[in-house]
Amino acid sequence: MLTLKLKNKSKLFSILILLLIIINFNILISQVLSKRTENVSGFSTQDKVYPNESVKYVFFNNIIFDISTDSFIDLDIRYDSNIENRQIYFLINNSNPILLNISSKVSMQNFGMPGMPQEPKKGETQFQYRYNCILRIQTNTTIESLTIYGIKRSIYGLNPNSEYSLALYESSQDSWELIDTIEELNETSSEYTLAGSVSDLQTDTDYFITFYEVANIFDNWFLMIILIVGAIGIGSIAILISKKDYFQYLKTRTIPIEKGAHRLTLEDVLENENRNKIIDLILTEPGIHFNELLRKTEIAAGNLVWHLDILETYKVVGKKRIGNFIAYFPYYQKNPISNLDLRLSKSKLTLGILEMIEKEPGLWNSVITKHFKVDHKTIQYHINKLKDLNLIRFRSEGRKKKIFPNLESDYFNKKDK
């Protein structure tokens, strides 16, 4: 009983420390004497970060890494070329100079680990790894305090409508360990930020850090996928249809197929072992992204592209760009979101606002205003225009009036002319 009380007190103390760090975050940043931005021509860089300096590194594929420190850091950072659209911020407090190596991969398998760590656990709560970016940290000296921040934006792999926790893994452990993670609202940007802190990172030890999503049975994004697929009119195909039934549907439908350079029969297409892996995943996880297919099938990227091309050509799977990702679905003939009304296409701003709402459901006026750098009254005019077209719907949460695409509207359901 005494041990349990001590553990609870220790956890409470760590949370209080983290809160103090976050509360004083703006003060700490304001005290930074020097800020600079480095545009990196590639996916890796070596640099020296001096005490009381803040540096933003902008890599290819819209990767942003920020670091601030009160000590000298000899930094070597490398991103995997398969990673895209990721942002993270490191705040390091240390007494001694640091030789810091940071590398990243899409999955733990890519680090060549002999065995994979178990997923993090917390009571009955389940966690899913969807972030597709793991950072490995190596240091030549103890790091006294490292605080990690991530902006909660879909474009950076963190859905504003989902819950996340930072997680840490070190090679001596069997599983990922959850880091106490706090979500705070930045009043200036009207965006939420996730923050967590770790201490006493030791030399000669590999540490891995990433974000885990809290798994909800009715995941908002999954419901959105159901609405998209349902709106397209595949009433005869359930989202979680069995592969046997789906194959039967493919073989009995009447639809023209331009085979192009391929000279395969439909049976040849469906009997391939690798293509079966892909189909299995798309049937069970409609809307799955390319990087997730790459990770779960363990098929080489070039081969995966080839097999997906065959499956698309024979109309076994369909794809749609959602934000900066390509998502794959059981085949459908119509993409309702891409068929924009002529009245809408005449206004680039109205179209841009709709696309932003589609990419990040649950936005509100001030966030959209900040993004487009236009007067809020102008944004409201275009939002009203989308409302009149029955393309969006609203939901009040506290003082915010959040905006969502109305995927059930007649506009999205209409047939191609």
Buried (B, 14 or more C-beta within 10 A) or exposed (E): EEEEEEEEEEEEEBEEBBBEBBEEBEEBEEEBEEEEEEEBEEBBBEBEBEBBBBBBBBBBBBBBBBBBBBBBBBBBBBBBEBBBBBBBBBBBBBEEBBBBBBBBBBBBEBBEBEEEBEBBEEEEEBBEBBBBBBBBBBBEBBBBBBBBBBBBBBBBBBBBBBBBBBBBBBEEEEEBBBBBBBEBEEEEBBBBBBBBBBEEBEEEEBBBBBBBBBBBEEBBBBEBBBBBBBBBBBEEBBBEBEEEEBBEBBEEEEEEEEEEEBEBEBEEBBEBEBBBBBBEBBBEBBBBBBBBBBBBBEBEEEEBEBBBEBBBBBBBBBBBEBBBBBBBBBBBEBBBBEEBEEEBEEEEBBBBBBBBBBBBBBBBBBBBBBBBEBEEEEBEEBBEBBBEBEBBBEEEEEEBEBBBBBBEBEBBBEEEE
